[in-house]
Amino acid sequence: MNAVFLNARRTLALTLTLFLTTPAQAQDPDQVYQAFGEYQQALAADDPVQTAEHAERAYHLAQVHFADDDVQTAMLAMNWGSALEALSQHRPADRDDALYQAHRQAHLEMAQQAYREAIAHYETALGPQALELVDPLLASARLASTPKEKTKAFDRALTLTHANPLLKAEIGIQAYDALHATSERSQQRQAKRYLNQALGLYQAQLPENDVRLINARYRQGQLHYAQGERVLASEVLEQVVAQYDGLDYSHPIALSARTLLVDLYERRGKRAQATAHCVAIGQMRPWSENQEQAPLFRVAPGYPTEMARRGKEGMVILDLVIDAQGFVAESRVRESTGGKAFERSAIKALEGWRYAPRFEDGEPVAAETMVRLDFSLNRGRS
């Protein structure tokens, strides 16, 4: 669930508690109060089944006992939708995968309907431009089954936040996260527009070292990287790591940004810049004594032409020495199958691999690791 929704849900839960202690236009609210109290108890006990049951009961009772324009009914619909989402993640030990997936989908569809009803109740109680519509719209967007439905809900939420640029930017980031990985080109372009708009709002409202602006820039760097815009990606990601360098702790986004920069600089033939980030990554990681080093950048080994022609497959296991700059300084064949041609191809490819060097007592040192490369005509090579 997204951060905006969770924060707002906590606010709504508090607001709802206050509402339910002060009846407003209720014919017989006692049953609603009782059901809501049971919902709160089940929620505190971390019982998703009972939480969903009591949330549903409270909502349906509110529909009977509260006036049509009572905002409490909308809030209870939101509680029910949230409870159903939590229930969709609950898997009893005796439920097989097919049955679990069927129940999960059914719960999510019910949650989507609850959020749609919450939207309708809010519109009746507060009007179509009410800021309170943002939460159910975001929840509906999250559960929408198609990119088009997601876009429609996000767009409406954005129109409601014109007076709050930071909230509008946060919603834009959520919209980008939800849509950028779609296969539809039109939705990819829309996701990029969401991100650019959010960046513009953040840049106008926030200082350069605000984590919201930095994380939005990281997404921009990722997008440039995915689109093959290596120079732009490098420039943006360098801004990201420069801001995180000022912190006194290692941030996972800084680690991810540096990992992308290693790849970008290696592909651009800028090995010195790649080395700087390899060393920085090594310094960021807490090394354990038996931890294997993982490559940050790989060059795929070529499949020997003669072996491919003959239909032969093989594998090579190599012991490596990674130097203090993250280069493969030595590679020794420990074991192999298929012939010497596979060994030569593996060793050649490893010359281009980059690692984060191991750190000991605050200094980068040479260290040993191992790698296995499989050559398969059916699965490619790894």
MOZI-V109576 format. One record per residue. N is the residue number from 0. RES is the residue in three letters. PSI is psi in degrees with one decimal (999 if undefined). D_CENTER is the distance of its C-alpha to the mean C-alpha in whole Angstrom. Layout:
N	RES	PSI	D_CENTER
N	RES	PSI	D_CENTER
This chain:
0	MET	150.0	10
1	ASN	159.6	9
2	ALA	-39.1	11
3	VAL	-45.4	14
4	PHE	-44.6	15
5	LEU	-44.9	15
6	ASN	-44.4	17
7	ALA	-36.4	19
8	ARG	-39.3	20
9	ARG	-40.2	21
10	THR	-43.1	24
11	LEU	-37.7	25
12	ALA	-42.5	25
13	LEU	-45.3	28
14	THR	-41.9	29
15	LEU	-39.6	30
16	THR	-42.3	32
17	LEU	-40.2	34
18	PHE	-44.0	35
19	LEU	-7.0	36
20	THR	-4.3	38
21	THR	89.6	40
22	PRO	139.1	41
23	ALA	111.3	41
24	GLN	35.0	43
25	ALA	136.9	42
26	GLN	-50.6	45
27	ASP	78.6	44
28	PRO	-8.7	41
29	ASP	-40.4	42
30	GLN	-36.0	40
31	VAL	-44.8	37
32	TYR	-42.6	37
33	GLN	-46.3	38
34	ALA	-38.6	35
35	PHE	-39.4	33
36	GLY	-40.1	34
37	GLU	-35.6	33
38	TYR	-46.0	30
39	GLN	-40.3	29
40	GLN	-43.9	31
41	ALA	-38.1	29
42	LEU	-44.0	26
43	ALA	-30.6	27
44	ALA	-0.4	28
45	ASP	45.6	25
46	ASP	95.2	26
47	PRO	-31.1	24
48	VAL	-51.5	27
49	GLN	-34.3	29
50	THR	-47.6	27
51	ALA	-40.6	26
52	GLU	-46.2	30
53	HIS	-33.4	31
54	ALA	-42.1	28
55	GLU	-44.6	30
56	ARG	-43.4	33
57	ALA	-42.2	33
58	TYR	-47.1	31
59	HIS	-34.4	34
60	LEU	-38.4	37
61	ALA	-37.0	36
62	GLN	-30.1	36
63	VAL	-42.8	40
64	HIS	-14.6	41
65	PHE	153.8	39
66	ALA	157.6	40
67	ASP	-30.9	38
68	ASP	22.3	37
69	ASP	120.3	36
70	VAL	-19.5	32
71	GLN	-34.9	32
72	THR	-40.5	32
73	ALA	-42.4	29
74	MET	-40.0	27
75	LEU	-33.1	28
76	ALA	-39.7	27
77	MET	-43.0	23
78	ASN	-42.2	24
79	TRP	-45.3	25
80	GLY	-44.7	22
81	SER	-40.5	19
82	ALA	-37.9	22
83	LEU	-38.3	21
84	GLU	-43.8	18
85	ALA	-40.2	18
86	LEU	-30.8	21
87	SER	-21.0	19
88	GLN	-7.0	17
89	HIS	124.3	21
90	ARG	106.9	22
91	PRO	149.7	26
92	ALA	-28.1	27
93	ASP	9.5	30
94	ARG	124.2	28
95	ASP	170.8	27
96	ASP	-42.1	24
97	ALA	-43.3	26
98	LEU	-39.7	27
99	TYR	-45.8	23
100	GLN	-37.5	22
101	ALA	-44.6	24
102	HIS	-40.5	24
103	ARG	-46.8	20
104	GLN	-39.8	21
105	ALA	-41.4	24
106	HIS	-39.5	22
107	LEU	-37.2	19
108	GLU	-38.6	22
109	MET	-39.0	24
110	ALA	-43.0	21
111	GLN	-42.0	21
112	GLN	-38.1	25
113	ALA	-40.5	25
114	TYR	-37.8	22
115	ARG	-38.4	25
116	GLU	-35.8	28
117	ALA	-41.5	26
118	ILE	-46.0	26
119	ALA	-41.3	30
120	HIS	-42.7	31
121	TYR	-41.4	29
122	GLU	-40.4	31
123	THR	-41.5	34
124	ALA	-38.9	34
125	LEU	-10.6	33
126	GLY	162.9	33
127	PRO	-10.0	31
128	GLN	11.3	30
129	ALA	137.0	29
130	LEU	-24.6	26
131	GLU	-15.7	25
132	LEU	-16.7	24
133	VAL	-46.6	21
134	ASP	-53.3	19
135	PRO	-29.3	20
136	LEU	-42.3	20
137	LEU	-39.5	16
138	ALA	-41.8	16
139	SER	-40.0	18
140	ALA	-40.7	16
141	ARG	-36.6	13
142	LEU	-4.0	15
143	ALA	143.2	17
144	SER	-14.5	18
145	THR	151.2	18
146	PRO	-35.4	17
147	LYS	-42.2	20
148	GLU	-39.3	20
149	LYS	-47.0	17
150	THR	-42.5	18
151	LYS	-44.3	21
152	ALA	-43.4	20
153	PHE	-42.8	18
154	ASP	-40.9	21
155	ARG	-40.6	23
156	ALA	-39.6	21
157	LEU	-36.3	21
158	THR	-23.1	25
159	LEU	-9.7	25
160	THR	23.7	24
161	HIS	-25.9	26
162	ALA	-2.8	28
163	ASN	84.9	24
164	PRO	-33.1	23
165	LEU	-39.9	20
166	LEU	-39.6	19
167	LYS	-40.7	19
168	ALA	-41.2	17
169	GLU	-40.0	14
170	ILE	-38.7	15
171	GLY	-38.7	15
172	ILE	-42.5	11
173	GLN	-41.3	10
174	ALA	-42.9	12
175	TYR	-47.6	11
176	ASP	-35.6	7
177	ALA	-23.3	9
178	LEU	-18.3	12
179	HIS	-23.1	12
180	ALA	1.0	11
181	THR	155.3	14
182	SER	-10.6	17
183	GLU	123.7	20
184	ARG	-40.3	21
185	SER	-37.8	22
186	GLN	-32.5	18
187	GLN	-41.8	17
188	ARG	-39.3	19
189	GLN	-40.9	19
190	ALA	-41.3	15
191	LYS	-38.3	16
192	ARG	-40.6	19
193	TYR	-45.9	16
194	LEU	-44.9	15
195	ASN	-39.3	18
196	GLN	-43.4	20
197	ALA	-42.2	17
198	LEU	-44.0	18
199	GLY	-41.9	22
200	LEU	-43.6	22
201	TYR	-43.2	20
202	GLN	-32.4	22
203	ALA	-22.0	25
204	GLN	-21.1	24
205	LEU	153.5	23
206	PRO	161.0	24
207	GLU	-28.4	23
208	ASN	10.5	22
209	ASP	132.3	20
210	VAL	-29.8	16
211	ARG	-40.9	15
212	LEU	-41.8	17
213	ILE	-44.8	16
214	ASN	-32.1	12
215	ALA	-39.2	13
216	ARG	-37.3	15
217	TYR	-42.8	13
218	ARG	-39.0	11
219	GLN	-41.6	14
220	GLY	-42.9	15
221	GLN	-42.7	13
222	LEU	-45.6	14
223	HIS	-41.4	18
224	TYR	-47.9	17
225	ALA	-30.2	16
226	GLN	7.1	19
227	GLY	15.1	21
228	GLU	77.7	22
229	ARG	-38.8	23
230	VAL	-48.0	25
231	LEU	-42.6	23
232	ALA	-43.5	19
233	SER	-43.9	21
234	GLU	-44.7	23
235	VAL	-44.2	20
236	LEU	-29.9	18
237	GLU	-37.0	21
238	GLN	-39.3	21
239	VAL	-50.1	18
240	VAL	-30.1	19
241	ALA	-38.7	22
242	GLN	-41.1	21
243	TYR	-21.7	19
244	ASP	-22.7	23
245	GLY	-7.6	24
246	LEU	156.3	22
247	ASP	21.4	24
248	TYR	162.3	21
249	SER	129.5	19
250	HIS	136.9	15
251	PRO	-31.2	12
252	ILE	-37.0	12
253	ALA	-40.4	15
254	LEU	-45.0	15
255	SER	-40.4	13
256	ALA	-43.2	15
257	ARG	-37.5	18
258	THR	-43.2	17
259	LEU	-38.0	17
260	LEU	-35.9	20
261	VAL	-48.0	22
262	ASP	-46.0	21
263	LEU	-46.5	22
264	TYR	-36.1	25
265	GLU	-42.0	26
266	ARG	-25.1	26
267	ARG	2.3	28
268	GLY	19.1	30
269	LYS	78.1	30
270	ARG	-31.7	30
271	ALA	-42.8	31
272	GLN	-38.5	28
273	ALA	-40.3	26
274	THR	-41.6	28
275	ALA	-38.7	27
276	HIS	-32.6	23
277	CYS	-47.0	24
278	VAL	-41.0	26
279	ALA	-39.5	24
280	ILE	-43.5	21
281	GLY	-36.5	24
282	GLN	-27.9	25
283	MET	-31.0	22
284	ARG	137.1	21
285	PRO	111.6	23
286	TRP	132.7	25
287	SER	159.7	27
288	GLU	-39.0	30
289	ASN	14.5	29
290	GLN	128.7	26
291	GLU	141.1	26
292	GLN	137.8	25
293	ALA	140.8	22
294	PRO	141.7	23
295	LEU	-26.6	21
296	PHE	133.9	22
297	ARG	147.5	24
298	VAL	123.8	27
299	ALA	132.8	28
300	PRO	141.2	31
301	GLY	142.5	34
302	TYR	119.7	35
303	PRO	127.6	39
304	THR	-43.9	41
305	GLU	-38.7	44
306	MET	-39.4	42
307	ALA	-40.6	40
308	ARG	-36.4	43
309	ARG	-2.4	44
310	GLY	24.9	41
311	LYS	144.0	41
312	GLU	167.0	38
313	GLY	-178.4	37
314	MET	157.0	35
315	VAL	128.9	35
316	ILE	127.0	34
317	LEU	142.6	35
318	ASP	131.0	35
319	LEU	151.3	34
320	VAL	118.8	34
321	ILE	122.8	32
322	ASP	-177.7	33
323	ALA	-9.8	32
324	GLN	1.9	31
325	GLY	10.2	29
326	PHE	156.4	31
327	VAL	102.3	32
328	ALA	-33.7	36
329	GLU	147.3	37
330	SER	126.3	36
331	ARG	132.4	39
332	VAL	121.7	39
333	ARG	-40.2	39
334	GLU	146.3	39
335	SER	160.0	39
336	THR	152.0	40
337	GLY	-20.2	41
338	GLY	166.6	43
339	LYS	-26.1	43
340	ALA	-37.1	42
341	PHE	-38.9	38
342	GLU	-45.7	39
343	ARG	-41.6	40
344	SER	-41.3	37
345	ALA	-46.5	34
346	ILE	-39.7	36
347	LYS	-44.3	36
348	ALA	-38.4	32
349	LEU	-18.2	31
350	GLU	-23.6	33
351	GLY	-0.7	30
352	TRP	150.6	28
353	ARG	141.9	26
354	TYR	162.4	25
355	ALA	125.4	24
356	PRO	151.0	28
357	ARG	143.5	28
358	PHE	136.0	29
359	GLU	128.5	32
360	ASP	37.7	34
361	GLY	6.6	32
362	GLU	143.6	33
363	PRO	138.3	32
364	VAL	159.6	34
365	ALA	143.7	34
366	ALA	157.5	33
367	GLU	146.1	33
368	THR	-175.9	30
369	MET	161.2	31
370	VAL	149.7	29
371	ARG	129.3	30
372	LEU	125.1	30
373	ASP	134.7	31
374	PHE	111.3	33
375	SER	132.5	33
376	LEU	-26.2	34
377	ASN	-39.4	32
378	ARG	4.3	29
379	GLY	-148.5	29
380	ARG	154.3	29
381	SER	999	26
